[in-house]
Structure formats: structure tokens, C-alpha cells
Amino acid sequence: MAEHVDEKPEVPYVESQQPQEEDIPDQTAQDGVRIAEAMTMSNAFEGQLETNLNPYVSSAFEDHSLMPVINVVSSTLSGVTYMPVAKILNLWDRTVGFISMVSIATLGMVLMASCNSFPLYAAAQVFYSIGFTGMIFCVDVVTSDTSTMQNRGLAFAFTSSTYIITAFAGPAAAEKIYGFNWRWGYGAWAIVVPAVSLPMVAVMQLGKRKATKNGLMARPRSNRTWCEIIWYYMIEFDFIGVLLVCAGFVIFLLPFTLAGYSEGIWSSAYIIAMIVVGFVLLVAFAFWEKYGARKPFVPWYLLKSRTVLGACLLDFTYQVAYYCWYLYLTSYLQVVYNTSIESAGYISSIFDVVSSVELIAVGFLIRWTGHFKWILLCGVPLYMLGEGLMIYFRNPGWGIGYMVLCQIIIALGGGVITIGEQVAVLAASDHNDVAAVLALLGLIGYIGGSVGSSISGAIWTNTLPGELRKMLSEKDQGEIDSIVGSLPKQLSYPMGSEMREVIGLAYAATQKRMLIAGTAIMALGLGFTLLIKNINVKKVDQVKGMVF
């Protein structure tokens, strides 16, 4: 027998007047899903370009080893973006939140296309990541709005199916663009994204107009002064909480990546100071949310649900385990196996292709059985198996086919985890809480990605240079910094040469430690999966509706 869903508080997290499915014609809902798929495809294509071009862009500024630093900052700020965007979607409407995110993403791409220094590129990456994360979140919320609980897994699967196309098109396009000018990889999409977003805005506005006409979107006019309005929204968006959590996570996580660049490594005063200050800020955030915030950044009542808590913790460990090794995967493939940008991109995109196909099958299984927990219990061990096999097959002596096999196994496990987490938190929440609970899941996941990137950066900066020093001859010791900082420099040595073999062995030793860390951390996911209740989604009385 299915367990009961956790009880909800009498007062919802956000108050909104939501027209239900009978209020908006089905045709509008269908149009929204189709356009959501087009938006997902556009975002996925740009994501492929960014993933495959990023090592070369950072190398252009001689900072290839600082890729995790960018990811720590952008992932943390992107994760924190979820909650304010959720507030915007419910306090105002879906259109305002979506347009805001499109504008921020476009600004980031314009800055990346025109940047001439690594700091500016890093700042542009933050804008880009926040904007695209917000856009994807808006698409997920619209998908939830237009689907029933029983079919929600299928709805997410169909919107994600576009990754099958972009997984092949993205790497090929990245190689062509790099051969021409990498800046066009961002400049072109600064035009494409706003153009593709217009139909989504039109559908949202159409739904909003129909809801207003039916008297479902009426809101009393506020008589607040400008100062009162500013104060009201500072409270609603928990400005202090956002500031504390952003600063806390960034300051706390960055030292683990930067430690390798300090003269005294971990004994450096600024490294110690950053860790202490970051920890204090995170503690202050927890106290503020519990005792000071009038509108908490993190909805405490959601954390009381063991299903929501288990799904969020599972997502945290999954993201940590994934980003422990993923950032340097394409660089590793090109250095060790001499693959092209396109071929390396294909291998790193196996996850997108396999998981996208698998998601549809999993969606049907959830719809048929009504349960999702058993699927998670299969997915987590499968993911650990894939990472564990990569530890063994990461050496240059093994054929690249073994790496492909590992990526397929990882994709089969990871796809199940992704859809299972989303269905779990939605099954344990009311429709009014859709935006909030997805935001919470996204926040925890992105923080996990930041932690994983920090671990990856720490292992890279403290392992690769040391391995090179042990294996390189005395006359080549002066090349270490330039080798570590530039992927084209690493690739400049021909295959079979002593230098290229040494670099490949150093990469393998570094990847081994990254993968061991990721596999060990993922073991915690088994325990977190057991926290999730075995809810029967067929029996969850949850309406669908659209709020534009």
C-alpha cells in the first residue's frame, strides 16, 4: 500500500490565484509544451557549444586549470537564482520571470562574445549560467502546469528528448566554430535565444489574457509608496538571505579550488580566512532563515517532508559525484586518446542521448506502475557501477571503447535519478508549491555541483602539476605551468612523444582521484533514496493548471 503524502501547512509558501485546467483551453497548454520543447532544444544546443568550447576559451587566457573556479561561482549563484525566480513566477506571473531570465542570458552571451580577459569571461559566465538556469526552470514549471501528476514524468521526458538531437549537432558545431572564431559560439546565440523565446512569451501572454478576461488574475491595486514597495520586495525575496547564502557558498568553496595556487597551500592566511568567513556566513544564513526572515528563502515546511529531503540530498550527492570528474572529461579524451573536439563532444554527450531515450521509457513505467522509488533504487547502484568502472579503465592503455561503455552505464543510472527526483518532490507537494519545490531541488543540486567542482579543482591543482614534476626531466620542468594552463599546449606535443605520454599519465592519475572521490560520495545516495516514500502517483489528487 502506498504511503501517505506529508501533510502541508495551512498557509501555502506563496499565495497565487491559479486558474485550473478548465480555465485555459487545452490547445494553449499543448502549444506551451511544444514551445517548451523548442526552448529546451535551443538551450541544450548552446549548452553543448559552451561545454566543448570552454576548455579552449579558458586556455586562450592561459587559465585552463581555472575552469572549476568559474563553475563554482556560476553554479552557486545559479542555484540561488531558483528561489527568487520561483517568487517572481508566483508573486507576479510566469511571463515576467521568463523575460528576465532571457535578458540575463542574452547579456551573458554578449559579454562572452566580446570579452578580452579571463575575469570578464568569468563574470559573463555567471550571467549566462544564471539566465539559462532560470529559463530552464521556467520551462519546467510551465511543463508542470500543463500536465497531470501521473503523466508528469512523461512530460519532463518529452521536453528533455531534444537532447538527442543537440548531443550530435552541438559538438560538430563547436569544432567548426572553434576553427573559425570561438566568439561566434556565443554571439550567434545572443540572437537565436531571444528569437526562439518570443513564441513562449506570446503563449504565456495569451494564457494570461484569457485568465484576466475570466476574472482569475485580478489583483487589488497597491497604495504603497516607492520606499514601501522596495521594502516589501526586499522582504518577499529575502534579500539578506540571498546575500548570505551566495557569499557563504562562494567564499567557502573557492579555497578548495584555489589552494593549489597559493604559496603555502593550505597554510596561506587568505585560504584559511576564506574558509572561516564562508562557514560563518553559512551559519548566519541558517540562523537568519530560522529566526530573522519574515519570508524565508528556503521554505521550512518543505524540509519537513522526508520525501522532499531525501530527493534533495540525493540530488546533492549525485551532482557532487558527477562534477568531481566531468569538467575535465573532454580535455582528458583529447589529450589521452587524441580525439577531435567533435569526437570528444560526442562521448561526453552520451549521457544526454542515452538518458533522453531512457527518460521516455521511465516516464511510461512510472505512469504504468504509479511508483518511482523502485526505479531510483535501481538507478543509484547503476550510476555507481559506471563511475567505478571508469576508475579502472581511465588508463591510456585501455581502448576508448571502454570509456564509451562507462558513459552509457552512467547515463542509464543518471537519467533515472534525474526524473525520479523531480517526480518525488512534485508528488509530495501541492500544486501551489510546484515552483517552490522545484526551486528547492534546483538550489540543492546546483550547490552540489559547486561542491563537486571545488573537489575537482582541488584534485586537479594539487595532483596534475605534482605528477608532471615527478615524471618530467629536469630540462622540461619549466614547461609545467604552461602545460597545466593551456589545453592547446598539451595537444601540441605529437602522440607517441615522451612529453605527450607523460601528460597522458598525469591526466590518468588525476582522473583516478576524481573518480574515486565521486564514487565514494555517491554511496551516500543509497541511504538518501531510502528516505523517499513509496508514493503512488496514481492516487495523488493534484490538479494541473497554468499560471501566466
N, C-alpha and C positions, 0 to 999 in steps of 0.2 A: 504493500500500500504506500502511496506517495506521502511524503511528509508535508505538513502544512507550511505555507509561506509565512515568514516572520511577520508579526503584527506591525502596522505602521502607526506613527503618531497621529493624533487628531489634526494637527496643523501641518500642512504639507511644506516641503522645503521652499518652494516658490509658488506663489499664487498666480494663476493664469486662467483666463477664460478660454477654454479649448473647445472648439467646435468638433463634434464627433463625426464618424464616418458618414452618417446620414446627412450631415450638414454640407459636405463638399462632394460634388459628383465624383463617381468612381473614375471618370475619364481624367479628371485633374490629377488624381492620385497616380494613375498609370503613367501620365505624362511626367510626373515628378520622378518616378522610379527610372524611366528611360533616360531622362536628362541626368539623373544621379549617376547612372552608368557611364554616360559620356564624360561627366566631370571626373569620375574615378579614373577613366582611361587617360584623360589629359594629365591628371596629377601623377599617375603611375609612369607615364612616358617621361615626364620631366624628372621624376624621381630616379629613373634609370639613367638618364643623362647625368644627373648630379652625382650619383654613386660611382659611375665609371670615369667621370672627368675629375672628380675631387682629388684623387692622388696626384694628378698631373698639374692641377691648378695650384695646390699647396706646394708642389715641387718647384713650380715656376717662381715661387717666392722663397725657395730653399728651406721649406718648413714641412716636408713630407711627414716627419715624425710627430708634428703637432696636430694631426687630424683628430685624435681623440679630444684635444683641448676644445676645438670647435664644437665637437659633438656633445661634450659635457655641458657647455654653456647653452647651446641651442636646444638640446633635449630637455634640460631643466626648465628653461623659460617656455618652451613649447608645452610641456606638461602642465605648468602652472596656468597656461592660457586656457585650458579646458574649462576651469571653473568660472572665470569671468565671462567666457563666451556662453556657457550654459545660462548664466544670469541674464545676459543680453537676449538670448533666444526666448526666455520666458518673461522677462520684465518688459521688453519691447516687442520684437517679433523676429521671426526667422530671417526675414529679408535684411534687416539692419546688421545682424551678426554676420551673415554671409558676405554682404558687400564689404564690410570692414575687413574681413579676412582676405578677400580677393585683393583689396587695395594694398594691404600689408605685404602679401606675397609678391605682387607686381613690383612694389618698391624694392623688395629684396633682390629680385631678379635684375632690375635695372642697375642697382648698385653693384651686383656681382659682375655684370657685363662691362661695367666701366671702372672697376677697382684697379688700383695700381700698387697696392701694398697688402701684406698679409693681415694687419689689423682691420683694414677696411673690408677685406674679403670675409673675415670672421664676423664683423658686425653685419654685413649683408646676409651671411648665412643665418644669423639669428632672425632677421626679418623674414627671410624666405621660409625658415622652418616654422616659425610661429604662424605665418599666413597659411601655409599649406596644411599644417596640422589643424588649424581652425576650420579650413574649408572641408577637409575630410570629416571632421566632427559634425559639421552642419549637414553634410550628405548623410552621415549615419543616423542623425536624429530624424531627418526627413524620411529616410528608409523605415525607421521605427514607426513614425507617424502613419505611414501608409501600408502597414502590414499587421496581421494578427499575430498573437503570441505563438501560435502553433506553427505559423509559416515564417517566423522571423529569421530563423537560421537560414532558410532558403533565400530570403530577401537579401541578407548580407552576403550569401554565397554568390548570387547573381550579380550584385554590384561589384564584387571582387573578381568576377570572371574575366574582366577586361585585362587583368594582369597577364593572361595567357598570350595576348597579342603583344603587349608592350615589352614582355620579357625577351622577345626575339627582335623586335624593332628597335628598342632602346639602345642595346649595346652596339648594334651595327651603326646606328645614327651617331652614337658617341665617338666611334672611331673615325667616321667621316668628318665630323665637326672638329675633332682634335687635329686632324690633318690639315684642316682649313684655318680655323681660328676658334679656340675653345670658348671665347666670349659669346659667339653666336648661339651656343647651347643654352645660354640664359637670356640673351637679347631677344631671340625669336619667341621664346615662351612668354616674355613680357608682353607680347602682342596676342599670342594664342590664348592665354588663360583668361584675360578679360573678355575676349570674343566668345569663348566657349561658355563663360559664366552667364552671359546675357539671357539665354533661354531659361536657365534656372531662376534667375531673378524675375523674369516675366511670369513663370508659372507660380512662383511664390506670391507675386503681386495679384495675380488672378484669384488665387485662393483667398488672399486677404480681402480683396474687394467683395467677393461673394459672401464671405463671413460677415463683413461690415454691413452689407446690404440686408442680411438676415438678422442684424442686431446682436451678433455674437461677439463683436470686437469692441463694443462701446466701452470707453473708459472715462471716468469723471475728469474734468479739466482740473489741473493742479493750480493752486493760487500761490505757490511758493515763490520766494524771491530767488535771484540768481545764487546768492550765498547759501540759501536753504537747499536749493537744487544740488549744488556742489556737495554740500554736507550729506544730503540724502544718499547720493550715489556713492560717496566715499564709504558710507556705512553698508549700503547694499552690496557693493563689490569688495568689501572687506579690504580696503586699500592697505592697511597696516599688515594684515595677514599675508597678502600677496607679496609685499615688500620683504617681510621677514623670511618667508619660505624661499623666495627667489635668491635673495642674498645668502641665506643659510646654506642651501644646497650647492650653489656655485662655489662659494668660498671654501666649503668643507671638502668638495670633491676634487677641485682643481689641483691641490697639492699632490695627490696621488699620481697625477699625470706629469706635473712639472718637476717633481722631486729629482728626477734624473738630470735636470739641467742646473741644479744648484751646486755650488762649490762643495759644500759639506753634506750633500744629500739630505738625509733626514735630520741632521743636526742643525741645519740652517734655521736662523731665527724666523725668517718670514714664512717658511714652511710650517713650523710649529705654530706660529701666530695665526695663520690662516685656518688650520685645523681647529684650534681652540675657539677662535671667533665664530667660525661656521657652526660648530657644535652648540655654542651658547645661543646663537641666533635661532637654531632649530628648536632648542628647548624653550626659548622665549616664544616662538611661534605656537608650540603646543599649549603653553600656559595662556597665551592670548586667545586662542581658539576656544579654550575651555572656560575661561573666566572673564575675558575682556570683550570679545567680539559680540556685537548685537546681532549680526547676521554672519554666522561662522562661514569661513571659507570652505571648510570640509564639513558637510552635514553629519553631525554626530550620530543621529539615529540610524543612518545607513550602515555605519560601522558596527551597530549592534547586531546586524544580521550576519550570522555565521556564513551564509552562502556568499554574500557580498564580500565579506572579509576574506574568505578563502579564495574567491576568484581573483581579488585584487592582489593578494600575496602570491598566488600562483603566477599572475602576470608579471609581478615584480621579479620573481626568481627566473622566469622564462626570458625576460628582457635582459637581465644581468648576464645569464648564461650565453645568450645569443651575441651580445655586443662585446663579450670578452674576447672574441676572435674575429668577428665578421668584418670590422673596419679595414683590416689589412688583407682580406681574402683575395681580392683581385690583384693586389700588388704581389702577394705570395705566388699566385698562379703564373703571373708574367715572369717573375724572377726565376722560380724553380723549374717551371715547365715551358718557359719561353712562349707562352700563348700570346696572341694579339689582344688588344683591348676588347675587340668583339667577342673572341672566344672566352676570355676571362669573364666578360659580362654574361655570356650565355650560362656559364657554370654557376656563377653567383645568383643567376635568375631562376635556377632550377626550383628554388623554394617557391617563387611566385607561380610558376607554371603548375607544378605538382599540387601545391596546396589549393590553388584556384579550382582545379578539376575536382580535387578531393572534397572541397567545401560543399559543392553541389550534392555529392553523394551523402555527405554527413548531414546536410540540411534535410534531405529526404528521410534519412534514418531517424533523425530527431522528430520529424513530422509523423513518421510511421509508428515509432515506439512511444513517443511522448516523453522520453527521458534523454538526458545528455551526460549524466555523471559517468556512466559506464564507458562512454566514448573518451572522456578525459582520462579515465584510469588506464585506457589503452594508449593514449597519445603521449603521456608523460614518459613512460618507460621507453617507448619507441624513439622519442627525441633524444633521451639519454644514450640509447644504443648508437644512434648516428654520431653524436659527439664523441663517444668513447672510441668508436672505430676510427674516427679521424685522428685521434691521438696516435694510433698505431700506424696509420697509412700516411702520415704527414711527411715522412722522409722522402728525399728526392729519388731514392732507389725504386720506389713503387710507381707504377703507371698511373696516369691521370684518371683512368677509368675508375680506380678505387675511390678517388676524390668525388667523382660524379655519383657513385653508389652511395657514399656517405651523405651527400647533399640531398639525394632522393629520400633517404630514410629520415633525415632531419626535417624535410618538408612534410612528409607524411605525419610525423608527430606534431610539428609546429602548427600545421593547418588545423588539426583537431583542437589543439589548445586554444587557438585564437577564437574560433567560433564558439567553442564550449564556454569560454569565459564570458563572452558577450551575452549569450542566451541565459547563462546562470544569473548574472546581475539583473537582467531585464525580467526574468521570471520571478525574482524575489523583490520586485518593486512595483509601485503603481505607475499608471501611465503618466501622471503628473510629474513623476520623478525620473522619466526617461533621460532627459538632458543631464540631470544632476548625477545619476548613477553611471552613465557613460562617461561623463566628465571625470568622475572619481576614478574609474577604471583606467582612463587615459592618463590621468595625473600619475597614478602609481606606476603604470607601465613606463612612462617616459622617465620618471625618476630612476626606475630600474635600468633603463637604457643608459642614463647618465652614470650610474654606478658601474655598469659593465664597461662603458667607455673609459672610465677612470682606471679600472683594473687593467684594461687593455693597454692604455697609455703607460701605466706604471711598469707593466711587464716589458713593454717594448723598450722604453728608455733605460731600463735597468738590466736588460738581457742582451739585446742586439749589439750595442757597442762593445759590451764585455766579451761576447762570443767572437766578434771580429778581432778584438785585441789579442785574444788567445790564439787565433788561427793565422792571422796575417803576419808576414815577415816584417822585420824592423823597418825596412825601407818604405813599406806601404802603410805604416801606422798613421802617417799624416793625412791619409785619404779617408779616414774613418768618419769624420764629421760630415764631409761632403757626400759620402755614400749613404749615411743614415738619413740625411736631409733631402735627398733627391732620388726619386724613382727612375727618371731618365739616366742618371749617373749609374745606377745599379744595372740598368739594362744595356748600358754602353759597352760593357765587357762581353765578349762573344761567348756563346755556350761552349763548354768544354775547357775554357781557360781556367787557370788556377784561381784567379780572383772571383770569377762567377760561381765556381763550385764552393768557395769559402762563403760567399754571400748567401748561397742557397742553403748551406748547412746552418748558418747563423739564423736564417729565417725559420728553418725547421725546428731548431731548438727553442726559438721564441714562441712559435705557434704551439709547440708541445705544452709549454707552461700555460698559455692562454686557454687551451682546450681542457687541460686538467682542471683549471680553476672553474671554467664554465660547467663541466660535467659534475664536479663536486657540489657546486651551488645548486644545480638543477635537481639534485637528490632531495632537496627541501621541498620541491614542488609536489612530491608524492604525499607528504604529510598535509600540505595545504589543500590538496584535492579532496582529502578525506573530510575536511571541514564543510565542503559544499553539500547541501541537502539534495536528496534524490527527488527533486520536484517533477511532477508530471505536468508538462506544459499544456497538455490537452485539457486539464482541469483548472488551469489558471484563468480566472474570469477577468480578462484585461481587454479593454476596448482598444480600437485603433482610432486615430484621429489626426488632424493636421492643424498645426498652429503656424500661420504665416504672419 
